[in-house]
């Protein structure tokens, strides 16, 4: 037994009691953490994530097998075709699409056209080689082959690859294809010579214009750049590109200048190029199992965890940088030229297809944007950047730069464009002086030694003549002023420069010699090189060679020091970088080729600071400055600016200065950014120029993932996750709903709301107060009843959800039970399902990631856990030391052998050399024997230490479980205590509520709403009461008034009657008096009459 084993056992004896006993350390958690915090401590959420590379691969083909590899002796075309529908729905649809397109072309044109199939994956199982195997299984012939190696001693399965001759290819005319693969084919790489032969044959005009020799070419991302494909009509992109730059690079292989001139040119549409992008769509039913992704590409991007803010910024940056380009107005005519769709398209576009570069021609030639009208101004005779000046002008801001271009360079604007075929001329002879495009002419006149900008970026689309622009600029002024010209590019592209130097000539001095002296360009390369000035004495170099140059590690450095001095070797040097996007975005560059950008940047900044006006000048060239991260463009711009003018190259710092929270420029930020990049970018995009470039029409083909019914029959994971989200959602909803019932809703006492009486009725007295209290009490009663109704409603909802969960769990249990039965009874069908894309992505790419459990972090402080961690760390250190010791031993033996090898290089005679050689062989044998023993010994010790780690980890995990269990008990006790506290608090609260001065604050949202509602209702009731009381008072007043009126009426009537009675009485008395008077008068009359009669008688008597 090893010492470590003994130690481990001792530890086990000393700590087992600790594990089983109550955890004293955990008791310290009491009082430190709330109940909620304790629950968070032990919460162990797991989330399903996906391995992005796995998703990318399995979306192409579900499972690897030698029977699917065409360069394996076990290859079975029949099996591949038989399995293709289930193993790769995409590939099945791709083959079907090619067949339909070919059939349609044969019906319409009587011939077929060429196809280009691209896969992003560099893989022998899942990428371009898979597609090649499918084409072969489908009856097509690969344009090369290799026989199986018959030598039993050889490790190689195949002999050297042989390309078929044209005569051989014509035997299967129109049914051949080529494969360019980054991974080995027939156990060997595709050589550069072979690649050139393949491309030459594929692009041969007119022999292969319509694919007689090779109609399809398949390639992977190792051939994304530096490849020209001519006369293709269809592009098939097997996986959607991660970013627009990648897609542009792929399509760019088929949109070279006049790349389709072998095909018929349409007078209004030019050369349509149909692009099909294939993706797997995930049925809606199972999307929850795949991070709610609509397609596998969507799933892939989610698995990559791409920052959405950075994604938004990429579009925003591109748009703003283009607007800020120095030749923005000069190039508007060519940028605004586009072709529209018409009814004569050969293939009807489905919904969602995108005519990438097409548009409405009505806008062609209209300068209605920022920067003035379309007028061309005559070039000033004394421009600000004049070659002969000795003093540089200061750098300009955005507006100053735009005005400067308008005033001094408007002669370099593109003319208005009319639709025509510009690819008719043959051209291409050696020594041809080509006509500069307006942009090429502008660059050679703008970018000069006296321009104060240190460098600029030529952001020009593929096929626009970037190389020619750079050569023209270099030889127009820099060469004449004695600058050293360094050309830096990818290793494979180092010789591409000579085409524009000697064949289609852009070199100003050679052009002058051809034009004025009748120079004829020789065919021999060495004679051609003699035509170059001393400025070109250092030949084109790779990125890595330039890194070594600035790191003072190669002969190029010595040459520059000899020319320019050691202080600044880049003094008076024009540095031209081709494919500049590879500097920061060169993820596909090998480690040998990848440049040291820190050394690169430092060398430039050093030259800018030390040499001032004579510092290095930098010309960067790329069609896609942004490949993976938008900050790549910022980093490229920074290479063109002195150290004190650098932009933030960290996204967070850049955001702070220029952007808002969603990744878009603020108004101020945009203004500052345009000032910061003024003069540094030239942007030219001729992709819309249908006169020379094919016009891509992109259609995204979403292929549905099949086998859903099989998944429901056999796949526990998918069934579990299909049914689980519903249950999980309901459980979360129940938890949320239960929270609503906690606290105030669990204590609906009418006294809780008596504060309403004090608020509303306190200022009243007497009957009004009693009436007010009565109203308030009634409303509190209704409030409590409504709150209880809401609580009942919530409890009913919870009950209903629990029932649904119960039903769904039962259904899930039944479904999962059926799966077990199905697997046992339908084994053959189950095995077939395991080969499907759906099964492969779900089960091979999906991984469960444990959440970050706070307890695991906190528990590291536990003395016993800390001890276990220390032990594990010590064991790992011992293992590492074993490996280090072995490396030292190996290095010692290697050094001994190297010393012996060095002896062989000295002046030894033959005998001595043989003796040394024998010693080398003996030393190697000894080394191998000793290493074998040491490896065995190390393996035993390492295994023992790993076993110790395993035991210690097991005890650590056990201790963790005990602590977790202890905390669970603490949570349970805390919950019970909490419940008891709540009961006591309720009792105390009820007593408090009986006190008159008790006021309770309502915090629950529902109760607050009800209080607000009933408070309003009380006020309404009070107003209604006031109105009723006023109405009653009015009624009483009216009754009193009516009574008084009746009384007055009665009094009036009585008075009237009395008056009438008195009147009658008076009348009667007057009548009586009158009658009496009359009677008196009558008596008097009678009496007088009687007296008269008496007197008369008397008189008579007397008479």
Phi, psi and omega in degrees: 000136181286163176301321182295324179296317180299313179301319182297316181294320177300316179300321182297317180295322185281339188250345181299320179296324178298321183294317185284327182285168179298136184281107183293323182299320184294334179298336179293343178291333182297131180087335180277330187237143173283170179301317180297319180294321179296320179294322178294326181301320186258002180290124182240081178282143173240137179240147177273124174237179183226143175283114186299321181295319179297316179300316181300315183289310187288342173291336180273319182202135192286322185209142183276147179196140180301336181291344180262359183259118186293337181259032175235139182303336182275001184306131180232100179302323182296316181293320180301313180294324181292325185267351192299324184296317181278324185281332180204085177304326180298312183295323177299315180291322179299311179298320179295322180296315179299317180298317180293318179297317180297317180297317180294319178295322179296320179293321186272319187246347183075016178204164178255166181237172185275147179239147173237122179248128183238134171238135182285339186276131172267089188211145177277347185248325192246356188245228186299324181293326175299314181297320178299317178298320180293321178296319179294318178296333181273004173106001179271163185245127177287139187286008174207166180207174177210135179277152177293139181288124182270356181280112184294336181280344184280142177280342182278138179278335188230154173281181180298143180291136175245126174282135178290144176288164178300323179296319178294319180294326181291343176293332175242051186310129176075004183236026180248158176213161176244153175235127170248110185237137177287331177270159188298147175240129186054043176063026180207151181284157172284115183285163178299319180297316180295318179301314180297320179295318179298312182293322179298315180295317183294324183267002184301125176246139356270001188305317185244023179303322181250019171081026179298319180278314180209116187264341180230141171234132181245134178210162178251186189290349175291345181240030182288332184238158177070020181239130175248127177241123185256147170062027175273147180250337185229136172239133177242114179260111191289333174229136176302143181286149181291325180219161182302328181298318179297316180297320179297320179297318181295308181297327181299338177297332183253008180236050178282165178301121181057028182293340181249018187293344175287340179267167182291134179267125178273134187297338180244339184248351182067235179240099175294139177237112186273122184244127180243124180249123188258134178215157176264125177267138182264121180305143186304325184301325185252008181300324178304333178285347184235048176056031181056036180273142179278328180223167178291335175293318177300317178297318179299314181295321178295321179294333178283346182056050179289133179290115183298324181296321178292323179296316177298320182296326181303313180293317182297317181295315181300313181299315183289320180295322178296316179298326182274003181296149187293330183252028182306312182282328180296328186259009185298321182299317181287328179286329183275348178288130178203162177252149178261163176284149173228179186284353187265016179298138184294328180236127180293128184282129176286169178297132180097348177291147187237121175276096198303309186255003182282173178176192182270126183283351182298336182272355184298127175086001180265121176259076181253010180265194181292139174113009173091186188276186187276001186296140175265132180260149178288139181297133178295145181285344178230076180294161183295326180258076184267138186301321187280353182292152178253348182242130180280143173283154178291156177300151183254157171276183188299309183295319178297319180294317181296319178294321179299317180295319179299318186282326191245344187231013185294344178291347180263016178283147176290140176287167173299145189255136171241148184289121177198163179273112180263011184251018183283325185293145183284294176062191173088002180288154179297136178080021179280123176277105185279156178276128179293145169284161178306324181291317178298320178295320180296312184300316184291335178268334182274312185272095184231168178302331184270356173290126185294342179290141183281332181197166177213160181252121173270097179266082186241137182296165183298142176079013183263000176088042179297318181299316179297318179302315182293316180296318180297316179296318182296320187267348181286318184227315186298314181299319182294331180265016171082019178287145169278134182250120178251127180249119184241131181204184176295150181306318184286347184249010187298331184266359182293338184297328190292336178301316181274357177268321188238334183266294172259091200284126175241355178286119188299318182291320178291321177301315179297320180294322179292314185289316188258338184243000178070027180301137173250130183284124179289160179276331182287133184296320182295324178289324178298319183297333180289346179283345183276149178282176180295339180301334184258021186294334176267119185287162179309140184231165179275169178303316183295321179296322178290322176302316179295326178298309183288341175270007177063041187241011179210179184290334177302321180297316181298322179296318180291321179297319179299323182279315191245354180094158186282335182300311176220091180300338182268009177304134180048051177237133171262117182255117181249120181249115176270156183049050188295340179296343179285344182298312181250338182249023185274060180296336181266005175283144176289161180297332179291325186268341187293130182282155173272097188288336176294315178293320179303307182297316182297321180295319179295312181298322179299316181292318180302321184283317188279322190259356176053234182298336181263016181290174176302144172246139188240130176236113180259140181230130176195152173268341184221083182293339178249119178247308182242322186227130182300338179292348176300321179296319179297318180295322178294318178297321179298329177297337183266003186235145177298166186300326182278357180246013186293144173274154176299127180261007173257132187300320181296316179293320178297318180300316181301321184279322192241336195247164172264188188290341180262003177093018178250153181294138168284167180300313180293318181300320180295317179299313181296318181296317179298322175295319184291331182258002186306125176086353188265347185235132168249126183242124176222123179233105182259018180297332179278352185281090184290355179288334181229345186240139174296147183254108183292138172239111188264132173236126178268121182255108177267113182265118182296139174288122179276193172070023178296319180297323178293323179298318180292340182270329190234341192258105180298319182300312183292315179299316180300316184280332176295318185272333185292318182306322179297314180294315179299318179299316181294320179296320176297320180293321178297316179299315178297318182292321178298326178299327179295332183275352181282159173073236190295328180290339178275000184224072185265076179261135183297333179292343178299333186250014183291346177301338179296325179296315181295319181295319191264324190256351188301324184278358182264165180222159172062223185296323180299319180294316180295321177295318179299313181298324178297315179297314181299314180300318178298317182290323176298321179298314179294321178301311181298318179298318180292319177299318179295324177296319178296318178298317178298319179298317179296317180295324177294321177298315179298317180298316180296317179295322178296322177296318180297316179300318180300314180296316182291322177297321178295318179295319180294317179299319180293316181296317180293325176295320179295325179300316180300317179294317182297320180297321181287320187269333183243053188299320182295317179293324179295316179299323178294320179297324181297343178268000184279160178299317182301310180299317185296313181295317184291315189266335180264333184258336181282133178228140178269123181252123178291141178291166178282097184279117182303327182300322182296329177284314183294323187289347177299337179281345179300129186303320182287317178298319179298321179296316178299316179300318179297318179297314180298318179298318180295318179299316180295322177296321178296319178298315180297322180294322177301314180295319179297316179299320180295319178298319179298315179300316180298316180297323178298313180296320179298320180295320178299315180293321178297321178299318178294321178297320178296328177299323180297333181279349180276180185279079179253151173279175186298318181298313180300321179295320179294320179298314180297318179299319177296320178298322178297315180297316180296317180299320179294318178298314178300315180301312181299318181293312181297316181298323179296314178297313183296321178299319180295313179300315181297321181298319179296311181296317182297318179297321178296316179294320178296325177294321176297318178300317181298316180294316180296318179298321179298317178292322178298315179297321179295318178297318179301318180296321179297314179299316181297319179295319178299317180294324178298318177297320178300318179296316180298313179297319181296321179294318179296315179297322180297320179295316179297318178300318180297320178298313180297319180296324178295317179299313180298322181294322179296321177294318180297323183294339179283344177282140185297323186272005181285127177236132184241132179274129178271122183249332183293134185300317180298313181292323176300319178296317180293319178299315178300317181297310185282335173299316177296319181294320178300315179298320176297318179295322179295318178297319180295320178298314178302319181294319179295316181296319178295323180295317179295318179298320180295318179299316179298314181299318179296321179295317178298315180299321180294320179296317179296319180296318179296319180297314179299320180297315179298318179298318180296317180295320179297315179299317180300316180296320180295318178298317180296318179297312179298321179298315179296319179298315179298317180301316180296316180295317178298319180296317179296317180296315180298317180296318178295318180295317178299315179298322178293315180296320178296319177294319180295315179299312179299322180293318179292319178300319180294320180291318179300315179300320179294316180296319180297319178293323181293316179296312178304321179293320182289330180280000000 
